[in-house]
Amino acid sequence: TVDTVSVFATTAGDAQAVLAVAAVPDATDAYSRAARPFGPDFSAGPFRFGVPRAQDLNFFDNPAAPALFTQAVRRLEALGGTPVEIDLQPFLEAARLLYEGPWVAERHAAIRSFIDEHPQAVFEPVRTIIEGARRYSATDAFEARYRLQALQLICQAVWKDIDCLVTPT
């Protein structure tokens, strides 16, 4: 219910072809919905893009990443963008709730019989993350949901000042 389908493709055309199929609502899926607009039209003029504060930047021990990130920021500036420094911590806390908190129970529910019968068939560390769902209670899930809602308000306020967010990957 909180995941976003990722599309990995070697070309933009391939990604567009997958999106054209994935964006169509499925009447047999209770969670399916029509695609929403993607956001601002960046060709319409100047735009503002969020960049994490220096203390929030994490390059995951990749020595090339800092220079590549700086290069990406400079390229966005050359395209008419203005960088706006943001506090990334509320976004990171929300991500931790979703990937390290009780929402892993939803992932467990989706593949419970398979992982219970064939645990070694699930790629490590995915298996460890999903099996960790057993330690959470329903109370934990509701508390996390309340915290996620509070974080959503904080994060929504950031979007009033920026059109997109750029982070190292």
Secondary structure as UniProt FT lines:
FT   HELIX           12..22
FT   TURN            27..28
FT   TURN            30..31
FT   HELIX           42..44
FT   STRAND          47..52
FT   HELIX           54..56
FT   TURN            60..61
FT   TURN            63..64
FT   HELIX           65..78
FT   TURN            79..80
FT   STRAND          81..86
FT   HELIX           89..100
FT   TURN            102..103
FT   HELIX           104..117
FT   HELIX           119..121
FT   TURN            124..125
FT   HELIX           126..131
FT   HELIX           132..135
FT   HELIX           138..158
FT   TURN            159..161
FT   STRAND          164..165
//
